[in-house]
Amino acid sequence: MKTALKTTLLIMLFYTSALIAHPDDIYWSKSFGIPSTDEVRSTLIDGDYVYYNEFGALVRWDNRTKSNKILGLAGSGVVYTIVKHKNYIYIGGSFEHFAGTDANFIARWDGNKWEKVASGINGKVLTICFDNNDNLWIGGIFKKIEGKDSTYIAYRKNGKWQQLPELNNQVRSIINVNGDIYVGGDFSI
């Protein structure tokens, strides 16, 4: 399993890098413009689609048609994380609005429109994860959600944010491995 995961990650990084940063690629089009110097902070591969962020936009590359489409803009904000859960694409970042939606640092796309996921988050969402019970977990640089203390990490169960023990610094990554939630970041607990 670990070898398969490493291989998948290497393929994902190579494929995304080739897609975004190589104008000599046979599928590169001048309409894409010059490869940016902006960091690509997150990617998601979903079948024939590759989602990535660039210049505050979420872009979807369609490998079947060899074309890309901007799905939305974060204004002056940045998209830090992209996750697929069920039929939705979730994004988190440093944006209060995304594609005209009052997003409040996290939004989801149903394939047609953007929707607000939560309210009252007071800072950046750097990572999104779902547990085996479909509960939404977020981590980042925030201290409150819906007026309640929630330092750097929180999860949403049955539509309500649940408090977790406070951390002393930002959460950069949350992953679900066989039902166990692992958290990484700059904290020492």
Secondary structure, 3 states (H helix, E strand, C coil): CHHHHHHHHHHHHHHHHHHHHCCCCCCCCHHHCCCCCCCCCCEEEECCEEEEEECCEEEEEECCCCEEEEEEECCCCCEEEEEEECCEEEEEECCCEECCEECCCEEEECCCCEEECCCCCCCEEEEEEECCCCCEEEEEECCEECCEECCCEEEEECCEEECCCCCCCCEEEEEEECCEEEEEECCCC
